[in-house]
């Protein structure tokens, strides 16, 4: 399992700045997805701790458009929301997770001692890989039972809240599903 959150951040480098889509992710996310960087490295557990150095992974698209495919991109210093950061990786061409609107990834950096429930509410999504042989329905039943226990432990915060599981494929296709259905319908129409 790994948490993630979609946000927007301002990148400043090369004398320009632009607001871009960014995902805050747990260090486990890319390895869980069996994704390898095109250049550099992925985040480590040490990167994903509060107070760690601000490191970023950038998209291939951003590497090409902003940095001209500079082979010396790894270790380059940039500014994210006016905070210094270091580029440690470039994702493969065409890679995206959950939404195509992301060009930056940053470690989530959760603090286990902080009560996020009290200070921030609900703000994170979670991706998980099912164990072999476990169906989405069975996992949904287990997560529903866990949500009920959490509701009993925290009635003020969790009453009438639950967990909904969705396949990653369905979640990622959602933004283009109508277009895909129209294209499929047109293709079927034209083949007849």
N, C-alpha and C positions, 0 to 999 in steps of 0.2 A: 504494500500500500504506500501511496505517497500523496501528500496534499499539494494543491496548487491553487493559484489565484491569478486571474487576469486583471491587469492594471494598465495604466498609461504612465509613461515617464518621458522626461525630456533628455535626449542625448545631445551632448555638445562635444564636437571634435572637428578638426580641420577648419576652424573658423566659422562653423555654422552650427545651428541647433534645430532640432525638430522633435515634436512629440510623437512617440512611437508606442505600439502595443508591446507590453512586456508580461511575462509570466514569472511569478514567484513560485519556485518549485522545490520540493524536497530532493535531496541528493539521490534518492532511490529511484526517481521517476524515469530518467533516461535508461539506466541499466534494466529496469523492469520492462521497458518497452523494447529492449534489445537494440537500442540505437547507439551508434558510435559517432563521434564527431568527425567531420571532414578534415579539420585541422585542430591541433591542440588536444585538450582533454575535457572530460566532463567534470562536474562538481564532485568533491569528496565530502565525507562526513565532517571533516574539519572546516570546510567552507560553509557548511550548513549549520553553524552555531552562532548564537548572538555574539556580536563583537568581533567576528572574523573579518578579515580583509574583504573589501567589496570587490567581488569578481563577477564577471559577466560572460555569458556565451552569446554570440551573435548569430543571426541567420546568414546563410550563404548569400541571400539576396542583399542584405545590408552590407556584407563584406564586399560585394561587387559594386554596389551603387555608391556607398560612402567612402570606401577605402580602396577602390579600384583593384580588388583582388590582391592587395599587398601581401606578399609571402611572409613578411615580418610582422603580421598582425598580432600574433600571440605575444602577450606581455605589453601590448600597447596601452597607454594610459588614456582614458576618456573621462568625461564627466556625466554622471547620471543624476538628474535633479540637483545639479551644482555640487555633487559629492564625487570625489575622485574614485575611479574604478579601474580595474585591469581586465582586459580581454584575455580569457584563458582558453576559449574554444570557438570554433565555427561549426555550425550544424551542416549536414549534407544538403546538396541542392534539392529543393522541393519539399524539405521536411517541414511539417507543422504538427502541432498537437492541439487538438480541441478546436482551434480556430486558426485561420490563415492570417489573421491580423497581428501576429506577434513577430517581432524581430530581435527581441532581447530576452534573455533568461537570467534570473538571479536566484541565488539560494533563498529559500523561505526563512531560514534562521529562527525557528521557533524556540522560545525559552521555556523549558519544562516547568520552571518555577512560576511562570506567569499564568494567572487565571484569565484566559482570553474570553471566556464566557462572560465574565463580569465587565471587561473593559471594551470588548469589540463586537460581541454578538456573533452572528453567523456570517462568515465571509470567505470560507474556504470550501473548495470542492476536493474530492478524493478520487484518485484512480487506483484500481486494484486489479491484480491478476487472479483469476479463479484457479483453485487447485484443479488438477486433472480429474475429470469425472463429476465435478460439481456444476450443476446447472445454474443458470441465472435465477430461476424460480426458487431453488433451494437456498441460494445465497440471499435472496430477497427475504425469505422467511426468517433466516438467521439474523439478518440485520434489523428486521422489524422487531424481533424479540429483544435484541440489544437496545434498540431505541425505546422500547417500553420500560426496560430496566432503568435506563438513563432518565426517562421522564419521571419515574417514581423517586429517583435520587435527587432530582432537580426540578420539582414541579413548577416553581416560579418561572424558570427559564425555558423548560422543554415541554410544557403541556401543549398538546395538539401538534407537535412536531414529529416528524418521522424521517425515514430514509427511503429514497427511491433509487433503485439500481437501474442502470441503462447500459446497454452494450456500447463500447467505445465507438464502434462503427456507426451505430445509430446517432450517437451524440455528434460525431464529426461530420456526418452527411446532412444533418438537420439544416444547416445554413444553405445548402444547395439542393435539397431534396425536391422541391417543387420544380426547379429547372431540370433536374435529372428525369423526373416523371414526365415532364412535357417532352423532353428529348426522346425518351423511350416510347412514348405514345406516338410521336411523329415517325420514329423509325419503324414501329410496328405497322403504322398506317401505310408507309411507303413501300414496305416489303410485300404487301398483299396484292 
